[in-house]
């Protein structure tokens, strides 16, 4: 797998500020306390509005690691902490035993590591009295016990601590050779041991952050909350426009599912890191949305988060593996409505049709569309299968079988379905519940959801034999702390500032432009994080118009001739690496222009953008959006009634991560087109 250079930007923090009621005024030469309270109330209201304004215009302030916007976000966290310090505990908030137990376990291990590091600090001290004050036997016993502690945490959280277990075991073995405090102090200064101890310090820092995150009772906001706010705002914005004009819960779910499949490109479940194939890191939803790609699980999480913002319950459905008791195999997303669970397959990119099956939609011809389109368009569902229906009728599941592979579940396995709920520590936190209660109208969003309430609703449904927590949200947070390079690599193109060039042709040809005029147009004031701005506007549903997603994707799509000119200008300091990132940003913009047109029902324009992107040598080599372009071009041709072209694109994509789903769609399209 070739490394994709990308880069990210932005984020979002915000929300409410109320104050305590004013106290009775006292006569004084100074301003009365009542007056001070009124001032404080007004200031809080103004601050609250300022935060909401930031939330509504987050596209203006990129807030990713290494960019100035991050400091703004941290200021908003500080504002929230001032606000919440005046609040009482939320009497209606419900704690989550799963995270409470993990908090206790993580807290205990954090304290032990802190004690070891404090002992090591004293051993390394030049002060002999401080060094001699260490109980080296106790320190060694603590070190020796940490591998077992981490093994238990692995069972509770599914976080892989193998490297850390080996690290603590190695340190314990080394210090076991010390017969007294003096020898332990000497050993603590040995270079090889110091190197391992530095790793312990780094691990302790990450571990402490997760320990803090697990404190769901705490009325204090943390830096990690920034990403939660960003995720929720984006999911809410998308859900409100991508649902279309649909009214019923399942009709809305179909619309949001289809949006998810078109917009989140599937990548492999494994990736190459340092020359080795490892499981792909779990992405938090904000990262998946911004990058537009992820694994089946990442895609699943996005679909569930979109539904959550419309207050529609959804979960991951799985069955227990026969050959591995205690392990489960996910097979669908279940959407709960009117005491039935409706079935969607993020892995295949299709919903499971019910007994009434599927059909081709009716369509009207669009201006400038190519010849050959008929009176019918893309595949639509007459109904969606429910869990109770597939248990009674295995043939509904067999509709997803292909010559390549059968759909990986049958009616017998579906009878014993496990419902797995995706609730992150932030989503379970009391601080989020307090903020959520302050929001209403257009600002309303789901920042908090009680796990047990949702679990109770799913547990009442037939064929659900167990409801459990997903470990993956916590693992995603841990991997964000321990492997930030993944997100930075994935989002590299978002760090590119594109110049504001009013006339590309004149600028390139130098016609009517002096050198000074050209340079003036490339000053920082005339540069934008165009890809970031376009993406955030896209999430808000501002697809076209003067200041829209289309506008900024166009700005990010700098012509090759302009890039060549930039590369020759010594004042631009355009290294080959920087030029490569500009090219990647341009390819992102080209693909997202096609997708934006597709979402905006400008089907012919979408086709033109995708066909142009399809010719790119990088895309032809199977890299960078090659699968997504082929899939969405197939969907575009479907809408135009160009079924032969659509089938051709799905067939070309049969070996992609979406291969089985493309094969199903191709099979359905062939059957419907022949009718």
Secondary structure, DSSP 8 states (H G I E B T S, - for coil): -----EE---------------------SS--HHHHHHHHHHHHHHHHHHHHHHHHTGGGS--STTSTHHHHHHHHHHHHHHHHTT----TT----HHHHHHHHHHHHHHHHHHHHHHHHHHHT-S-HHHHHT--HHHHHHHHHHHHHHHHHHHHHH----HHHHHHHHHHHHHHHT--SHHHHHHHHTSHHHHHHHHHHHHHHHHHHHHHHHT-TT-----TTHHHHHHHHHHHHHHHHHHTTT--SHHHHHHHHHHHHHHHSEE--SEEEETTEEEE-----HHHHHHHTEE-HHHHHHHHHHHHHHTT--EEEEEEE-SSSTT-EEEEEEEEEETTEEEEEETTTTEE-B-TT-EEEEE----TT--TT--SEEEEEES-B-BHHHHHH-THHHHTT--SS---S--HHHHTTEEEEE---TTTT-HHHHHHHHT--GGG-------HHHHHHHHHTSTTEEEEEE-SHHHHHHHHHHH-HHHHHHHEEETT--EE--S-HHHHHHTTT--HHHHHHTTSGGGEE-HHHHHHHHHHTT--SSTTSHHHHHHHHS--HHHHHHHHH-GGGT--HHHHHHHHHHHHHHHHHHHHHHHHTT-HHHHHHHHHHHHT-HHHHTT-SSHHHHHHHHHHHHHHTT-HHHHHHHHHHTTTSTTHHHHHHHHHHHHHHHH-
